[in-house]
Structures are given as C-alpha cells and as structure tokens.
Amino acid sequence: MKRNKLLALGIVLCFLFSCCAGARENIEAVSEGISMYSEESEAAEATTINYDYIRGIWVSQFDMHYVYCDKGVQRDEESYTALIKTMLANIKRDNFNTVYLQLRPNGDSMYDSALFPVSRYISGAYGGDIEYDAVKIFIEHAHALGISVQGWINPLRLMTVKEMEVIDDRFQIKKWYLQNNGRVVNVDGRLYLNPAYDEVRQLIVDGAAEIMERFEIDGIHMDDYFYPTTEAYFDIDAFWESGYDDLGEFRRGNINLLVKGLYEAVKEADRTALYGISPAGNLNSLRNYYYADVFLWCSESGYIDYILPQLYYGFLNRSCPFDKTLSDWAAIVTEPDIKLIIGLCAYKTVMAASGEIDAFAGTEEGKNEWINSKDILSRSLLEVYNEEKASGYCFFCYQYLYDVLTGEHNPAFAEERQNIGELLYFIN
C-alpha cells in the first residue's frame, strides 16, 4: 500500500513539475519586493497567520547574529531591514510558510525585555543596548508576505557562568544565581533553570506571555532543552521535599506543569495562536533522559497544538532510521487536534560536503550515508508527504540553505537542493 501511495505521489509530482511555471513566477515576484498578500486579504486580517500544512524553517540566533550585528554592535535599522527583506524573500520563494524565530536562546532576549537581559547575539554583549525593535520589524515584514512567525524559546538553558557574572543584578536569574538557592544550577559551566520550583516555571511562562503581549506574533515554540542531566544533584533538595519517591516521575511532573503553563499563557493571550514543542527525535530517550513526556502531550488536549520532533537521521541510522522513526512518532499522536510536523536537518548535508561523517549513526554505512547520498532530504520529504498523520515539515536551519548576508544559496547544499527540486512546491 505504501509503495502504491508513493507511486501515486510521484505521478502527481511529475504533473506538478510540468505545470509549476506560473506558480514560480508569482514566487519570483517576492524577491522584487512584491507581496503576495494584499491589505484586504484574509491572511492580513486574521488575528494570527497560521497554516494547516506547515512548511517551516528555523531561524536561529546563529543565523541572525550577523544580521543583527556588524562588528559587535547592532546594525543600523536601514541595513538590518534590507537584510531581513532578502532573507524573507528567500523563505517565501522556496515556499516556506512558517518561521520559527529564536527569541530566547540562553535566558536572554532579542528585544528589550523586563524579565531577561538583552542577548549578546543582537547587542554584541549580554545586557547591551539596542537602538530599535528588530523583532517587530522582522514580524511586520514576514506578515506582509503571509509568513507565520512563531517565537522560539529555550525554556531552561541559560548562559555560562562567566557570562552570568556580567548580567545586571536586577534580573531574577541573576538574583537566583547569587543566592545559590537551587533555582539556577551549574552543569559543567553552563547554567540552567531548575523547573522543580513554582517561581521558576512562572518566570518562563511570564516570558512567553511577554512575547505574546508585545508582538503580533503567531505563537510560541519551545525546543528540546529540558533537563540537562540525569544526575540527582541537579534538583535533589527539591525532590526530597516534593513527596515523590521516584526522581523520574518528579522531573516529568515538573516539565508537564511547565508545558501546560506555557500552553495556557499562549491561549490566554490569543486563542488562535499556536504553542508547540520540538523534542529530540529518539522516542526511546525522551521520558527517561530528558524527562519529556511526549506520549502524554500527544495523547491529551491542553498541552500542545503540535509536536515537531527533530528527525535528523538518515535511512541507514541503526537506532533511528528515518522512515521507521517517522512511523513511530505518527503512532503516538492520538489526540486528533494535535499536529505532527517533522524536523529535517539541512546541516548534515552541508557537513558531509566537507567530508564530515554522521558520527552517531551506529553503522559504517550510516556514518557515511550523508556523504554518499545527496537525496536523503528529498526521500525524507516524500516520506513526510506519504504519512497521513504528518501536517508538514521544518528545516534546520536558514544558514545551511542560504548565506545569511548575501542571500545566495549555500553551495554546500546545492546537490541536495537540486534533488529536492519541486518537492518544496508540492501541495499536499
């Protein structure tokens, strides 16, 4: 049955390829600054811009650092806006409809926040000055093209110990750090928030609510940085006082409270906005290593609107071959209102172009798969299109597809891009 469905998809794609010239002309118009959405359009009038089928791309702090900054200081608004227009034109041209924009990578902020210090990725130094609201500009220009923007946060990960020392003492994370009261924990030089405490979870939730209140944003997106260690020292005092007799259950309970709190904050701000999570792709490690109970979130309402697992695997990966792992994730999404979106990795193609192997693939064939095959992502897209429960895909991340300053295609991705071809334009 699956083979027949793929064959049918191939026939449809062939037809689509022969008829796509007009559609591509419309897409090319975007690069000349022509919006495909008028002020009267339904997308422009909606409270949020969100799509039934997600064609997403992550735009990380690393993608944006040199767009935000020039020689360690924030760019002037005019040059920043020009770079953003180029970036968004690329995104629109390749038929992406959703951007997951990093707003809080390390307990910091890409805007002037009352709760978290300004990020070094936008100001050149933690707590530095910013002259204009770069996030607002990004959202406005994305919305003009009908592109949804989700605010991407890392919930628990903070900056390094050295970086924390320069943060202003007025911020709560710095106060907790100085008090050494278990709310901020050092794991190998990197600091993390401890979600065992109500006030810590509330700070994270308040940060999401601040984003929702400040910007015309389409939702909140949370990635895979949950508990950074399985070692008991991280939260042992809180565990002893909790009444739990199992550390794993205690930690999963804390993350569940955080996830539900974030969901409720987003919906309170805007019922049409989305909240979702992008966990690591290996289902076998999530509950007991990261303490992320994806089985609960995907089977009951009130936790998430979508799950976006990072299936950064080839088809020859020993533990998590792409096709089987996709099917395993589809099987756990049993709540009808929860969407399954699949995270795809462009970076392994780029790394393979310089001869770097996939070190954790588990087999010799798997380690060299990205070097030997330049059609892994095109085959992955076909699998996603063929999976009935899948409601889209998302590429990690912008810099591997395009140069962040010139906007030119990344030459290390060229062969895979050619093999993907018109799959990006297939309407599922």
HUCOR-V711054 format. One record per pair of residues at least 12 apart in sequence whose ideal C-beta (glycine too) atoms are under 6 Angstrom apart, sorted by sequence separation. I is the first residue (numbers start at 1). GAP is how many residues later the second one is. If there is no record, write none. Layout:
BEGIN
I/GAP
I/GAP
END
This chain:
BEGIN
110/12
118/12
182/12
208/12
263/12
358/12
401/12
164/13
279/13
183/14
311/14
279/15
67/16
183/17
352/18
352/19
309/20
111/22
348/22
111/24
227/24
110/25
164/27
277/27
161/28
276/28
281/28
160/29
226/29
276/29
281/29
160/30
275/30
276/30
278/30
279/30
280/30
281/30
172/31
274/31
311/31
276/32
278/32
311/32
158/33
306/33
307/33
308/33
310/33
312/33
344/33
57/34
158/34
298/34
301/34
157/35
298/35
299/35
306/35
308/35
156/36
192/36
255/36
299/36
344/36
126/37
156/37
255/37
256/37
295/37
282/38
57/39
196/39
252/39
377/39
55/40
59/40
126/40
127/40
248/40
251/40
263/40
298/40
55/41
61/41
126/41
127/41
187/41
194/41
252/41
374/41
378/41
55/42
56/42
58/42
59/42
60/42
187/42
196/42
342/42
374/42
378/42
381/42
260/43
319/43
377/43
385/43
54/44
61/44
259/44
281/44
317/44
318/44
375/44
283/45
318/45
374/45
378/45
51/46
220/46
99/48
101/48
103/48
318/48
342/48
74/49
104/49
105/49
155/49
185/49
316/49
317/49
340/49
344/49
346/49
98/50
99/50
100/50
102/50
117/50
316/50
340/50
341/50
350/50
73/51
101/51
106/51
107/51
340/51
341/51
342/51
343/51
344/51
345/51
72/52
100/52
106/52
339/52
88/53
92/53
106/53
316/53
341/53
347/53
68/54
84/54
88/54
117/54
208/54
219/54
346/54
69/55
77/55
182/55
218/55
219/55
220/55
221/55
222/55
223/55
224/55
314/55
346/55
65/56
74/56
81/56
201/56
205/56
209/56
219/56
224/56
333/56
74/57
84/57
88/57
201/57
205/57
208/57
212/57
326/57
330/57
31/58
196/58
322/58
30/59
195/59
330/59
353/59
61/60
151/60
201/60
205/60
323/60
326/61
30/62
31/62
314/62
350/62
30/63
195/63
227/63
350/63
226/64
227/64
349/64
226/65
278/65
27/66
68/66
107/66
151/66
226/66
155/67
349/67
149/68
150/68
157/68
149/69
150/69
151/69
152/69
153/69
156/69
148/70
150/71
154/71
139/76
139/77
308/86
115/92
50/98
49/99
43/103
35/109
37/109
35/110
100/121
50/168
49/169
48/170
47/223
48/224
50/224
47/225
48/225
54/287
90/312
90/317
86/321
95/329
94/330
95/330
63/334
63/335
63/336
55/337
60/337
67/337
53/338
54/338
56/338
57/338
58/338
66/338
53/339
58/339
59/339
57/341
63/341
53/375
9/376
6/380
5/381
20/402
17/405
20/405
13/413
END
